Amino acid sequence: MRVAVASGKGGTGKTTVAVNLAYFNGIDLFDLDVEEPNCHIFFRGESREEAVFRKVPKIEEDKCNFCGICRDVCEFNAIVVLKDKAYTFPELCHSCGACSYFCPKGAIVEVNKRIGKVVEVRSNVRLTYGVLEIGEAQPTPLMRAVKRRMGRKAIIDCPPGASCPLVESVLDADFCILVCEPTPFSYHDLKLVMEVMRKIGKPFGVVINKYGLPFDIESKVDAPILGRIPFKREIAEKYSKGELLTEYEEVFGEIYDRVREL
Amino acid sequence: MKIAVSTTEGGLDDRVSDVFGRAVSFTIVDVEDGDIKSVEVVRNDFAVRGGGAGIAVSQFLADKGVEVVLTGNVGPNALSVLNSAGIKVYRAGGMKVKEAIEKFLKGELEQILVPSDPKFGRHRRV
């Protein structure tokens, strides 16, 4: 099965849970936080890279009759057609292809725009992650490129938040682990993400990180609790050095077992 | 000659708004031999779009046959479209529309040749 690890709030421990879950259960890991991937800090090894592109329109002016249909079908104001000029704003384009499809003169070709790269690392875990090009506004096309390399079994490290990138990252997962910490901030964002999960019909459970902090999140959460990672200095120290939590192998084994039961 | 002025309520007594793409309305004034022949106020429906408001507005004004724009600031994408369409842009933010047009006709307004930062107007809409 494919298990996604999400949270809403950033910094609650998605990466901690994802890397340890993948390592201790021997599952391939996919880091879909393409804006700020960091699972690779835990796993060094031989890596392979491949550039990823998306299609953007290019107008061939010698074929264009400046009718303006391409501009009218563009939902994103990415094309301007003047009396004797037509041009595009690739950074606004969402690569839907409508302009080239509807052009009556066949004057629009789709060309590649580089949006980032996919990196595969062979370490004690097989890790695949995406790195988004600086200045690229949309992470989702690159996330899809990373997901195309995913098999039936996978742990997915998701980006924070509750909008498009999160939805894209959990879409192909069979189950979603929501990582929270006992703070009112994490609880607030957790509620948002749980609402998203219910709306898209994705089964989920909750892992409480930094368990032992005084805020009672457990009795407030209306979802199965999959595990608790204690609030301990040694965990923070290990994480800060980019090390796996070897003393807590059992915790991550149990979380995965609970997920499989549900 | 058609002059488009970025405005809020619109009309000759309104003030020129600081933003272009996300201005609430445009007051389009037709001037012939130094006299105002007609005044039209168009609501800017592009202002509430996600991205590319300035591009869409520039396209709209170019299609309308506008030759001159009076505004406060204009972003890089919008200015590039306006320039391509041969529309000249002049700085008149905060002035009364009527006064701005008079100053433009007397050649007293500064032409905007350098765009302001992208997204300047995104959350202003004034």
Boltz contact constraints between the chains, C-beta under 6 A:
constraints:
  - contact:
      token1: [A, 77]
      token2: [B, 52]
      max_distance: 6.0
  - contact:
      token1: [A, 77]
      token2: [B, 55]
      max_distance: 6.0
  - contact:
      token1: [A, 77]
      token2: [B, 56]
      max_distance: 6.0
  - contact:
      token1: [A, 80]
      token2: [B, 59]
      max_distance: 6.0
  - contact:
      token1: [A, 80]
      token2: [B, 81]
      max_distance: 6.0
  - contact:
      token1: [A, 82]
      token2: [B, 62]
      max_distance: 6.0
  - contact:
      token1: [A, 82]
      token2: [B, 85]
      max_distance: 6.0
  - contact:
      token1: [A, 85]
      token2: [B, 84]
      max_distance: 6.0
  - contact:
      token1: [A, 92]
      token2: [B, 51]
      max_distance: 6.0
  - contact:
      token1: [A, 92]
      token2: [B, 52]
      max_distance: 6.0
